[in-house]
Amino acid sequence: MCLERHCPDFLSPSPDASLVGFEEELERLRTTPPEIVHTEVQMLVQAQKEQFGPLSPEKARLLEIYLSDPEGSLVRLVDTLRRYHHLTIAPYWPRIRELLEGDTIKRGQALALGGVEALLSNLHPKASYSGGVLELEKTCEALIEPAGRGITLVPCVFAWPRVMVLVQPGYQPTLAYGPRGVAKLWSSSPAPNGTALEAALGAGRASVLKSLSPMPTTTTELANQLRLSPSAVSAHLLRLKAAELIEPHRSGRKVFYRLSGAGEELLGIFSELE
């Protein structure tokens, strides 16, 4: 990763599929060749020394373990990451996954309707695309030629507000960015405040419609955000769909609802579009 602080790339390889479980990713990490672990940890040590000076005794001791026993260290790292994920990520993963899937649907729609330029032009405030070149505002400088390999885009709630890239030789060029709506991931919508849109649609339907901007969302996630029952949200969605303000999109077993063109226009008229 080309970051402000160096990080071994074997810890975050480019995904080779859009839907991969955490255990599968851990298995990929576990099978990293020991020589790659050794090389990239050595690069980390060197980068740390160049940026911050001599390592502290404790940090030097810990990194030396990886250099002397990369294979065993990797096994212990995988076990630690599995426990950490179980305690800190797994309880919130369903909500995170829905946000990521919604972002994928939204950007897939942008690609289908506007091509690569529409897909990449609103990727991140520090990213711009023009003339077949994607430019990123970073503290490091690099010119990467995909050479037919393409680029992998990875929505990541932990990347926000930064944009991260993987550009080292031997890895698929990868860009990780914060998905749209990530700033509201842990927040709930405020109580109705008597806006003009609520006067036109009713408070419940107005709240549901606004919650679909900027990302497609499922009934369950809408219910969690708005603190409404799933049945109440479903009723609002049916009325909004009948008015052609929203559109359903199935992804596997889930149904995501997104704003239609008419829905976006309506929010724009009432200055509610985010």
Backbone as numpy.savetxt, mean C-alpha at the origin, in Angstrom:
# Nx Ny Nz CAx CAy CAz Cx Cy Cz
16.51 -1.37 -1.21 15.67 -0.18 -1.21 16.55 1.08 -1.21
16.20 2.02 -2.01 16.92 3.30 -2.06 16.27 4.23 -1.06
16.71 4.14 0.18 16.08 4.88 1.28 17.07 5.86 1.87
16.53 6.75 2.75 17.40 7.66 3.47 18.36 6.86 4.34
17.91 5.71 4.82 18.77 4.81 5.60 18.76 3.46 4.91
19.96 2.89 4.77 20.09 1.65 4.01 19.36 0.51 4.72
18.76 -0.37 3.90 18.08 -1.55 4.43 18.38 -2.71 3.50
18.76 -3.86 4.02 19.04 -5.01 3.14 17.84 -5.35 2.27
18.06 -5.51 0.98 16.95 -5.73 0.06 16.33 -7.10 0.18
17.06 -8.09 0.72 16.47 -9.42 0.83 15.29 -9.44 1.81
15.19 -8.40 2.66 14.07 -8.33 3.60 12.77 -7.93 2.93
12.85 -7.30 1.77 11.63 -6.82 1.10 11.73 -7.04 -0.40
11.79 -8.30 -0.83 11.87 -8.59 -2.26 10.58 -8.20 -2.97
10.68 -7.93 -4.25 9.50 -7.60 -5.02 8.54 -8.78 -5.04
7.25 -8.57 -4.80 6.29 -9.69 -4.83 6.19 -10.28 -6.22
6.03 -11.60 -6.31 5.92 -12.24 -7.62 4.49 -12.58 -7.98
3.53 -12.16 -7.13 2.10 -12.35 -7.40 1.33 -11.30 -6.63
0.11 -11.00 -7.10 -0.68 -9.95 -6.44 -1.33 -10.42 -5.16
-1.64 -11.70 -5.06 -2.28 -12.24 -3.86 -1.41 -13.35 -3.28
-0.61 -12.99 -2.29 0.29 -13.94 -1.66 0.13 -13.84 -0.14
0.06 -14.99 0.52 -0.09 -15.00 1.97 1.21 -14.69 2.68
1.08 -14.30 3.96 2.28 -13.93 4.72 3.21 -15.12 4.89
2.68 -16.32 5.10 3.52 -17.49 5.26 4.31 -17.79 4.00
3.69 -17.55 2.84 4.41 -17.75 1.58 5.57 -16.77 1.45
5.34 -15.52 1.87 6.40 -14.52 1.81 7.52 -14.87 2.79
7.15 -15.39 3.97 8.17 -15.82 4.92 9.01 -16.96 4.34
8.38 -17.86 3.60 9.11 -18.96 2.99 10.10 -18.43 1.96
9.69 -17.42 1.19 10.62 -16.80 0.24 11.82 -16.21 0.97
11.56 -15.56 2.10 12.64 -14.98 2.88 13.56 -16.06 3.42
12.96 -17.15 3.91 13.75 -18.22 4.51 14.69 -18.88 3.51
14.31 -18.90 2.23 15.13 -19.56 1.21 16.13 -18.61 0.55
16.29 -17.41 1.09 17.30 -16.49 0.56 18.68 -17.12 0.68
19.45 -17.16 -0.39 20.79 -17.75 -0.31 21.64 -17.05 0.75
22.39 -17.80 1.56 23.21 -17.21 2.62 24.19 -16.17 2.11
24.71 -16.36 0.89 25.68 -15.40 0.37 25.04 -14.03 0.12
23.75 -14.03 -0.23 23.06 -12.76 -0.43 22.86 -12.06 0.91
22.48 -12.84 1.94 22.32 -12.27 3.28 23.64 -11.65 3.74
24.73 -12.39 3.56 26.04 -11.90 3.99 26.42 -10.63 3.24
26.24 -10.63 1.93 26.63 -9.47 1.11 25.83 -8.23 1.49
24.52 -8.38 1.64 23.68 -7.22 1.90 23.81 -6.71 3.33
24.08 -7.60 4.28 24.35 -7.15 5.65 25.68 -6.42 5.69
26.68 -6.91 4.93 27.96 -6.21 4.87 27.79 -4.82 4.27
26.91 -4.69 3.24 26.60 -3.39 2.66 25.95 -2.48 3.69
25.08 -3.06 4.54 24.43 -2.29 5.60 25.46 -1.76 6.59
26.39 -2.61 6.98 27.44 -2.20 7.92 28.23 -1.04 7.34
28.62 -1.17 6.07 29.41 -0.13 5.43 28.63 1.17 5.33
27.34 1.08 4.95 26.51 2.28 4.82 26.32 2.97 6.17
26.15 2.17 7.23 26.00 2.73 8.57 27.26 3.48 8.98
28.41 2.91 8.69 29.68 3.55 9.07 29.87 4.85 8.31
29.54 4.84 7.00 29.73 6.03 6.18 28.78 7.16 6.60
27.57 6.80 7.02 26.57 7.82 7.33 26.63 8.27 8.78
26.92 7.34 9.70 26.84 7.68 11.12 28.14 7.46 11.89
29.19 7.01 11.21 30.44 6.77 11.91 30.51 5.36 12.48
31.46 5.08 13.36 31.63 3.74 13.92 30.35 3.23 14.60
30.10 1.94 14.45 28.92 1.33 15.06 29.11 1.20 16.56
28.00 1.23 17.28 28.05 0.98 18.72 28.44 -0.47 18.94
29.04 -0.81 20.07 29.44 -2.20 20.31 28.28 -3.18 20.19
27.10 -2.82 20.69 25.97 -3.73 20.65 25.49 -3.93 19.21
25.40 -2.86 18.44 24.97 -2.98 17.05 26.00 -3.77 16.24
27.28 -3.53 16.48 28.32 -4.28 15.77 28.24 -5.76 16.10
27.97 -6.09 17.38 27.86 -7.49 17.80 26.70 -8.18 17.09
25.55 -7.50 17.02 24.37 -8.11 16.40 24.57 -8.33 14.90
25.18 -7.36 14.24 25.40 -7.51 12.80 26.46 -8.56 12.51
27.42 -8.70 13.40 28.46 -9.71 13.21 27.86 -11.12 13.24
26.77 -11.31 13.99 26.10 -12.60 14.03 25.61 -12.98 12.64
25.04 -11.99 11.92 24.57 -12.26 10.57 25.72 -12.57 9.63
26.84 -11.89 9.80 27.98 -12.12 8.92 28.64 -13.47 9.18
28.64 -13.92 10.42 29.28 -15.18 10.75 28.36 -16.38 10.55
27.04 -16.18 10.65 26.08 -17.28 10.50 24.83 -16.78 9.79
24.93 -16.45 8.50 23.78 -15.90 7.79 22.60 -16.87 7.70
22.86 -18.15 7.53 21.78 -19.12 7.39 21.00 -19.27 8.69
21.70 -19.45 9.80 21.03 -19.58 11.09 20.33 -18.30 11.51
20.96 -17.16 11.21 20.36 -15.88 11.54 19.04 -15.68 10.79
19.01 -16.15 9.55 17.80 -16.00 8.74 16.66 -16.83 9.32
16.96 -18.02 9.79 15.93 -18.86 10.41 15.35 -18.17 11.64
16.21 -17.60 12.46 15.74 -16.91 13.67 14.94 -15.66 13.30
15.37 -14.98 12.25 14.65 -13.78 11.81 13.24 -14.14 11.35
13.11 -15.21 10.57 11.79 -15.64 10.10 10.87 -15.96 11.27
11.38 -16.67 12.26 10.56 -17.00 13.44 10.13 -15.73 14.18
11.03 -14.77 14.30 10.70 -13.51 14.98 9.64 -12.73 14.22
9.80 -12.66 12.89 8.81 -11.95 12.07 7.45 -12.62 12.14
7.41 -13.94 12.21 6.14 -14.65 12.31 5.42 -14.29 13.61
6.15 -14.27 14.71 5.54 -13.91 15.99 5.10 -12.45 16.01
5.93 -11.58 15.45 5.59 -10.15 15.42 4.33 -9.91 14.60
4.25 -10.57 13.44 3.07 -10.41 12.59 1.81 -10.89 13.31
1.92 -12.01 13.99 0.76 -12.57 14.70 0.24 -11.60 15.77
1.15 -10.91 16.45 0.76 -10.04 17.55 0.33 -8.65 17.09
0.97 -8.11 16.07 0.78 -6.69 15.75 0.06 -6.41 14.44
0.17 -7.30 13.46 -0.40 -7.04 12.14 -1.68 -7.84 11.89
-1.64 -9.12 12.22 -2.76 -10.01 11.90 -4.12 -9.50 12.40
-4.22 -8.93 13.62 -5.55 -8.46 14.06 -6.13 -7.36 13.18
-5.29 -6.62 12.49 -5.76 -5.49 11.66 -5.67 -5.80 10.17
-5.20 -6.99 9.82 -4.96 -7.29 8.41 -6.21 -7.23 7.54
-7.38 -7.72 7.98 -8.55 -7.64 7.10 -8.85 -6.21 6.64
-8.73 -5.24 7.57 -9.00 -3.85 7.19 -7.91 -3.31 6.27
-6.66 -3.66 6.56 -5.56 -3.23 5.69 -5.72 -3.82 4.30
-6.05 -5.11 4.23 -6.18 -5.79 2.94 -7.27 -5.16 2.09
-8.38 -4.80 2.70 -9.46 -4.19 1.93 -9.02 -2.85 1.33
-8.23 -2.08 2.09 -7.74 -0.82 1.55 -6.80 -1.07 0.37
-5.93 -2.07 0.49 -4.99 -2.38 -0.59 -5.73 -2.89 -1.83
-6.72 -3.74 -1.62 -7.48 -4.25 -2.76 -8.28 -3.13 -3.42
-8.82 -2.22 -2.63 -9.54 -1.09 -3.19 -8.63 -0.21 -4.03
-7.41 0.00 -3.57 -6.45 0.80 -4.33 -6.12 0.12 -5.66
-5.96 -1.21 -5.62 -5.65 -1.94 -6.84 -6.78 -1.80 -7.86
-8.01 -1.88 -7.39 -9.17 -1.73 -8.29 -9.19 -0.33 -8.89
-8.97 0.67 -8.04 -9.01 2.06 -8.51 -7.93 2.32 -9.56
-6.73 1.83 -9.32 -5.64 2.08 -10.27 -5.78 1.22 -11.52
-6.38 0.06 -11.37 -6.66 -0.74 -12.56 -7.66 -0.04 -13.46
-8.64 0.61 -12.85 -9.61 1.38 -13.62 -8.92 2.56 -14.32
-8.01 3.23 -13.62 -7.29 4.35 -14.21 -6.45 3.89 -15.40
-5.80 2.73 -15.26 -4.99 2.19 -16.35 -5.84 1.85 -17.56
-7.01 1.25 -17.31 -7.88 0.84 -18.41 -8.44 2.04 -19.15
-8.75 3.11 -18.42 -9.40 4.26 -19.04 -8.42 5.30 -19.57
-7.28 5.46 -18.89 -6.36 6.53 -19.27 -4.95 6.10 -19.60
-4.69 4.79 -19.54 -3.36 4.30 -19.87 -2.35 4.50 -18.75
-1.08 4.28 -19.08 0.00 4.34 -18.10 0.10 5.73 -17.46
-0.10 6.77 -18.24 0.01 8.12 -17.71 -1.00 8.37 -16.60
-2.24 7.92 -16.80 -3.27 8.07 -15.77 -2.93 7.25 -14.53
-2.32 6.08 -14.74 -1.96 5.21 -13.63 -0.87 5.84 -12.76
0.15 6.41 -13.40 1.33 6.86 -12.67 1.31 8.34 -12.28
0.45 9.13 -12.93 0.51 10.58 -12.70 0.07 10.96 -11.29
-0.80 10.18 -10.67 -1.28 10.50 -9.31 -0.81 9.47 -8.30
0.34 8.88 -8.57 0.83 7.81 -7.70 1.26 8.34 -6.34
1.96 9.48 -6.34 2.50 10.02 -5.09 2.88 11.48 -5.34
2.74 12.36 -4.33 3.11 13.77 -4.54 4.55 13.97 -4.99
5.44 13.03 -4.66 6.84 13.17 -5.04 7.18 12.34 -6.28
6.16 11.90 -7.00 6.37 11.14 -8.23 5.70 11.86 -9.39
6.36 11.90 -10.53 5.78 12.50 -11.73 6.12 11.64 -12.93
5.22 11.62 -13.90 5.42 10.78 -15.08 5.18 11.59 -16.34
6.12 11.53 -17.27 5.98 12.24 -18.53 6.95 11.66 -19.55
6.47 11.50 -20.77 7.33 11.03 -21.85 7.96 9.68 -21.60
7.26 8.80 -20.90 7.78 7.47 -20.65 8.79 7.39 -19.53
8.95 8.48 -18.77 9.91 8.51 -17.66 9.18 8.78 -16.34
9.41 7.94 -15.36 8.86 8.13 -14.02 9.95 8.73 -13.14
9.72 9.94 -12.66 10.70 10.64 -11.82 10.23 10.66 -10.37
11.16 10.40 -9.46 10.86 10.41 -8.04 11.76 11.42 -7.35
11.20 12.17 -6.43 11.98 13.12 -5.64 12.54 12.39 -4.42
13.84 12.05 -4.48 14.49 11.28 -3.43 15.80 11.96 -3.04
16.36 11.53 -1.88 17.63 12.08 -1.43 18.81 11.41 -2.12
18.57 10.29 -2.80 19.63 9.62 -3.55 19.36 9.77 -5.04
20.40 9.58 -5.85 20.26 9.72 -7.29 20.53 8.39 -7.97
19.66 8.04 -8.92 19.84 6.80 -9.68 19.02 6.89 -10.96
19.55 6.33 -12.02 18.85 6.25 -13.29 18.69 4.77 -13.61
17.45 4.31 -13.66 17.17 2.90 -13.83 16.50 2.67 -15.18
17.06 1.76 -15.96 16.47 1.35 -17.23 15.80 -0.01 -17.03
14.46 -0.07 -17.12 13.79 -1.36 -16.90 14.24 -2.46 -17.85
14.65 -2.08 -19.06 15.18 -3.05 -20.04 14.22 -4.21 -20.26
12.94 -3.88 -20.40 11.95 -4.91 -20.66 11.43 -5.61 -19.44
11.98 -5.32 -18.25 11.54 -6.00 -17.04 10.27 -5.39 -16.47
9.96 -4.14 -16.89 8.80 -3.46 -16.32 9.08 -2.98 -14.92
8.04 -2.56 -14.23 8.15 -2.10 -12.84 6.96 -2.63 -12.05
7.23 -3.07 -10.85 6.18 -3.58 -9.98 5.74 -2.49 -9.01
4.44 -2.21 -8.98 3.87 -1.23 -8.06 3.28 -1.97 -6.86
3.63 -1.53 -5.66 3.19 -2.20 -4.44 2.52 -1.19 -3.51
1.20 -1.22 -3.37 0.56 -0.37 -2.36 0.93 -0.89 -0.97
1.37 0.00 -0.10 1.86 -0.42 1.23 1.48 0.63 2.26
0.70 0.24 3.26 0.26 1.21 4.27 1.42 1.69 5.12
2.53 0.96 5.13 3.67 1.35 5.95 4.65 2.22 5.18
4.41 2.43 3.89 5.27 3.31 3.11 4.88 4.77 3.29
3.61 5.02 3.51 3.10 6.40 3.63 3.76 7.12 4.81
4.17 8.40 4.68 3.97 9.29 3.52 5.13 9.26 2.52
6.04 8.31 2.64 7.17 8.24 1.72 6.82 7.39 0.50
7.72 7.36 -0.45 7.66 6.42 -1.56 8.99 5.70 -1.57
8.97 4.38 -1.62 10.19 3.58 -1.52 10.42 2.83 -2.82
11.68 2.63 -3.14 12.02 1.94 -4.39 13.05 0.86 -4.14
12.96 -0.17 -4.95 13.93 -1.26 -4.97 14.57 -1.25 -6.35
15.83 -0.89 -6.43 16.48 -0.70 -7.73 17.82 -1.44 -7.84
18.16 -2.23 -6.85 19.45 -2.91 -6.88 19.48 -3.98 -7.96
20.66 -4.20 -8.60 20.78 -5.26 -9.60 20.37 -6.61 -9.01
19.71 -7.41 -9.83 19.27 -8.72 -9.38 17.85 -8.73 -8.86
17.25 -7.55 -8.68 15.87 -7.46 -8.19 14.99 -6.81 -9.24
13.72 -7.20 -9.26 12.75 -6.54 -10.12 12.56 -5.10 -9.66
12.67 -4.10 -10.58 12.42 -2.71 -10.17 11.04 -2.58 -9.52
11.01 -2.03 -8.32 9.78 -2.00 -7.53 9.60 -0.65 -6.89
8.35 -0.20 -6.85 8.01 1.06 -6.19 6.88 0.80 -5.21
7.11 1.12 -3.94 6.09 0.96 -2.90 5.58 2.33 -2.50
4.27 2.48 -2.47 3.66 3.78 -2.20 2.47 3.59 -1.25
2.08 4.67 -0.61 0.90 4.63 0.25 -0.37 4.63 -0.57
-1.29 3.68 -0.37 -2.53 3.66 -1.15 -3.42 4.85 -0.81
-4.27 5.23 -1.75 -5.19 6.33 -1.51 -6.10 5.99 -0.34
-6.30 6.95 0.56 -7.14 6.74 1.72 -6.40 6.21 2.93
-5.07 6.00 2.82 -4.34 5.40 3.93 -4.35 6.30 5.16
-4.42 7.62 4.95 -4.42 8.54 6.10 -5.65 8.35 6.97
-6.73 7.80 6.38 -7.96 7.59 7.13 -8.13 6.14 7.57
-7.08 5.34 7.43 -7.19 3.91 7.68 -7.69 3.60 9.09
-7.16 4.34 10.08 -7.51 4.01 11.46 -8.56 4.95 12.04
-9.10 5.83 11.22 -10.08 6.78 11.73 -11.49 6.38 11.33
-12.44 6.85 12.08 -13.85 6.66 11.75 -14.41 7.98 11.26
-15.43 7.91 10.42 -16.03 9.13 9.90 -16.72 9.91 11.01
-16.63 11.25 10.99 -17.29 12.06 12.01 -18.80 12.01 11.87
-19.48 12.44 12.87 -20.93 12.47 12.85 -21.41 13.46 11.80
-22.60 13.25 11.24 -23.12 14.17 10.24 -23.14 15.60 10.75
-22.85 16.55 9.87 -22.78 17.95 10.30 -23.72 18.84 9.51
-24.75 18.23 8.88 -25.76 19.04 8.22 -25.29 19.68 6.94
-24.48 18.98 6.12 -24.01 19.56 4.87 -25.13 19.55 3.84
-24.89 20.27 2.74 -25.88 20.33 1.67 -26.12 18.95 1.06
-25.06 18.15 0.95 -25.21 16.81 0.39 -26.14 15.97 1.26
-26.00 16.10 2.58 -26.88 15.35 3.50 -28.31 15.81 3.37
-28.50 17.09 3.13 -29.87 17.59 2.94 -30.48 17.01 1.67
-29.63 16.75 0.65 -30.13 16.24 -0.62 -30.38 14.73 -0.58
-29.48 13.98 0.06 -29.56 12.52 0.04 -30.02 11.90 1.34
-29.94 12.66 2.42 -30.12 12.07 3.74 -28.76 11.79 4.34
-28.67 11.88 5.65 -27.37 11.76 6.32 -26.70 10.42 6.07
-27.48 9.33 6.14 -26.89 8.00 5.98 -26.32 7.78 4.59
-27.12 8.04 3.56 -26.64 7.81 2.19 -25.51 8.76 1.83
-25.58 10.01 2.33 -24.50 10.96 2.07 -23.19 10.46 2.67
-23.25 9.92 3.90 -22.04 9.41 4.55 -21.45 8.24 3.79
-22.33 7.34 3.31 -21.85 6.18 2.54 -21.21 6.64 1.24
-21.86 7.58 0.54 -21.34 8.06 -0.74 -19.97 8.72 -0.55
-19.84 9.56 0.47 -18.57 10.25 0.71 -17.47 9.27 1.10
-17.85 8.18 1.78 -16.85 7.22 2.23 -16.27 6.41 1.07
-16.94 6.43 -0.08 -16.41 5.73 -1.25 -15.40 6.58 -2.01
-15.14 7.78 -1.54 -14.10 8.63 -2.12 -12.94 8.71 -1.13
-11.71 8.37 -1.52 -11.28 8.13 -2.90 -11.22 6.68 -3.30
-11.55 5.73 -2.38 -11.26 4.32 -2.65 -12.52 3.48 -2.67
-12.59 2.47 -3.55 -13.66 1.47 -3.47 -13.60 0.76 -2.12
-14.76 0.41 -1.59 -14.84 -0.15 -0.24 -15.93 -1.22 -0.18
-15.78 -2.15 0.74 -16.79 -3.19 0.92 -17.82 -2.76 1.95
-18.92 -3.50 1.98 -19.99 -3.21 2.94 -19.48 -3.30 4.37
-18.66 -4.32 4.65 -18.14 -4.51 6.01 -17.28 -3.35 6.45
-16.38 -2.90 5.57 -15.50 -1.79 5.93 -16.29 -0.50 6.09
-17.28 -0.28 5.25 -18.14 0.91 5.40 -18.84 0.89 6.74
-19.34 -0.28 7.13 -20.02 -0.39 8.42 -19.07 -0.07 9.57
-17.82 -0.53 9.48 -16.84 -0.23 10.52 -16.51 1.26 10.56
-16.32 1.86 9.39 -15.96 3.27 9.33 -17.07 4.17 9.86
-18.31 3.85 9.47 -19.43 4.73 9.78 -20.15 4.35 11.07
-19.72 3.23 11.66 -20.35 2.75 12.89 -21.85 2.51 12.69
-22.14 1.87 11.56 -23.50 1.49 11.22 -23.57 -0.03 11.10
-24.76 -0.58 11.14 -24.90 -2.02 10.95 -24.71 -2.35 9.48
-24.19 -3.54 9.17 -24.04 -3.93 7.76 -25.35 -3.86 6.99
-26.47 -4.21 7.65 -27.75 -4.17 6.96 -28.14 -2.74 6.58
-27.83 -1.78 7.46 -28.14 -0.38 7.16 -27.29 0.11 6.00
-26.01 -0.26 6.01 -25.13 0.13 4.91 -25.60 -0.49 3.61
-25.99 -1.77 3.64 -26.47 -2.44 2.43 -27.69 -1.73 1.85
-28.58 -1.29 2.73 -29.78 -0.58 2.27 -29.40 0.72 1.57
-28.45 1.46 2.15 -27.99 2.70 1.52 -27.33 2.42 0.18
-26.52 1.37 0.12 -25.84 1.03 -1.12 -26.83 0.67 -2.24
-27.89 -0.05 -1.88 -28.90 -0.41 -2.87 -29.56 0.83 -3.46
-29.88 1.81 -2.60 -30.51 3.04 -3.08 -29.55 3.84 -3.96
-28.28 3.91 -3.54 -27.29 4.64 -4.32 -27.01 3.96 -5.66
-27.03 2.62 -5.65 -26.83 1.87 -6.90 -28.01 2.09 -7.84
-29.22 2.09 -7.28 -30.41 2.32 -8.10 -30.38 3.71 -8.74
-29.77 4.67 -8.03 -29.63 6.03 -8.57 -28.43 6.17 -9.49
-27.70 5.06 -9.71 -26.53 5.02 -10.58 -25.42 5.95 -10.11
-25.32 6.10 -8.79 -24.26 6.92 -8.21 -23.05 6.07 -7.82
-23.23 4.75 -7.71 -22.13 3.86 -7.37 -22.19 2.64 -8.27
-21.07 1.89 -8.30 -20.97 0.69 -9.12 -20.33 -0.42 -8.30
-20.87 -1.65 -8.36 -20.23 -2.77 -7.66 -19.10 -3.37 -8.49
-18.10 -3.90 -7.83 -16.99 -4.56 -8.51 -16.59 -5.76 -7.66
-16.72 -6.96 -8.23 -16.39 -8.17 -7.49 -14.91 -8.50 -7.60
-14.28 -8.81 -6.46 -12.89 -9.24 -6.41 -12.84 -10.50 -5.55
-12.78 -11.66 -6.21 -12.86 -12.91 -5.46 -14.24 -13.06 -4.83
-14.27 -13.24 -3.53 -15.53 -13.39 -2.82 -16.09 -12.07 -2.32
-15.34 -11.01 -2.50 -15.75 -9.70 -1.98 -16.35 -8.85 -3.07
-17.25 -7.95 -2.67 -17.82 -6.98 -3.58 -17.42 -5.59 -3.09
-16.67 -4.88 -3.91 -16.28 -3.50 -3.61 -17.23 -2.56 -4.33
-17.58 -1.48 -3.66 -18.42 -0.45 -4.27 -17.56 0.78 -4.52
-17.71 1.36 -5.72 -16.95 2.54 -6.08 -17.89 3.58 -6.67
-17.44 4.82 -6.67 -18.23 5.89 -7.24 -18.34 5.72 -8.75
-19.53 5.95 -9.28 -19.68 6.02 -10.72 -19.30 7.43 -11.18
-19.30 7.64 -12.48 -19.03 8.99 -12.97 -20.03 9.99 -12.43
-21.30 9.56 -12.36 -22.34 10.45 -11.83 -22.12 10.73 -10.35
-21.65 9.72 -9.61 -21.38 9.92 -8.19 -20.26 10.91 -7.95
-19.19 10.80 -8.76 -18.09 11.74 -8.63 -18.53 13.15 -8.98
-19.36 13.27 -10.01 -19.87 14.59 -10.39 -20.72 15.20 -9.27
-21.53 14.35 -8.64 -22.39 14.85 -7.56 -21.55 15.35 -6.38
-20.54 14.59 -5.99 -19.68 15.03 -4.90 -18.94 16.30 -5.29
-18.55 16.38 -6.56 -17.88 17.60 -7.02 -18.79 18.81 -6.95
-20.06 18.64 -7.30 -21.03 19.74 -7.24 -21.16 20.25 -5.80
-21.17 19.29 -4.87 -21.33 19.69 -3.46 -19.97 19.90 -2.78
-18.91 19.87 -3.56 -17.53 20.09 -3.03 -17.21 19.10 -1.94
-17.62 17.83 -2.13 -17.38 16.79 -1.14 -16.37 15.76 -1.64
-15.91 15.90 -2.91 -15.00 14.92 -3.49 -13.60 15.11 -2.93
-13.00 14.02 -2.43 -11.65 14.09 -1.82 -10.62 13.67 -2.84
